[in-house]
Amino acid sequence: MKREERMRAMHEKGLTYEDIGQIECISKQRVGQILHPSNAEPPIWLTTRQAAKYLGVHINTLRLWANEGRVKCARLVNTRRDRRFSRQELNKLRECESDSTKGGDAMKS
């Protein structure tokens, strides 16, 4: 019997995550992760240049949008504090822009 199957059987019998964790020598958080795996896709991170190309805008436009809060970005902990944009955030921005430009206008920059 696999570990996951054993853990599911224990949980069905009423054992708590903490009890199962002690039996399996893992944390209760790890028990939760095994019993309820996240199906969310991990984010795909793009550099500022890659993100601007993906959106079809100038790199400075993307920087401006990030500064204005129109698109979220992560800042690296380095001397330049480079930005990274998740593909999911860029897709949200694309959808928002396409909804506001149904008349056929291009994405505003």
Beta strands, then each sheet from edge to edge (+ up, - down):
strand 1: 45-47
strand 2: 74-75
strand 3: 83-86
sheet 1: 1+ 3- 2+
end
